[in-house]
Amino acid sequence: MGVSGCGKTTIGRQLGWALNLPFYDADDFHPTQNIEKMKSGSPLNDADREPWLTRLAEEIEGWSKNGGAVLACSALKENYRRTLSTKVAVQWVYLVANYDVIFKRMKKRNHFMKPELLQSQFDTLEVPAYGIHINSDGNVKQTVQKILALIPPYEAAK
């Protein structure tokens, strides 16, 4: 979890591969109207996110029944994380990254989430007091190795 551009998809893919778990990107589950809103330069509000989060919670429950998965999802607010983890336990990994580093990354990619919306992500972010907090400004392989070292053995064994 973390703001757009912090490395959720890149690191999540590698983490899924290392854990032999399927990887999913929450962006792929957004309704069309949410994507269009972000493309137009408008940040999503809680009402926009509600059906998306509900669907993701259902998907997480299904993945859990099949051995688990790695999901890259912003989950910026505590109530979003509660929605996502109401039915099953979730191991949270918060990717911490510097605003300037992320902004530069976002300017280099072609994504519906425009760099101009990054500040709205930081404004919305409620940093969790739990889970694994790891800096994602650096090398992807090293970041994944650090996460793997911090995941409890019973989680990594799924």
Buried (B, 14 or more C-beta within 10 A) or exposed (E): BBBBBBBBBBBBBBBBEBBEBBBBBBBEBBEEEBBEBBEEEEBBEEEBBEBBBEBBBEBBEEBBEEEBBBBBBBBBBEBBBEBBBEEBEBBBBBBEBEEEBBBEBBEEEEBBBBBEBBEBBEEBBEEBEEBBBBBBBEEBEEBBBBBEEBBEEEEBEB
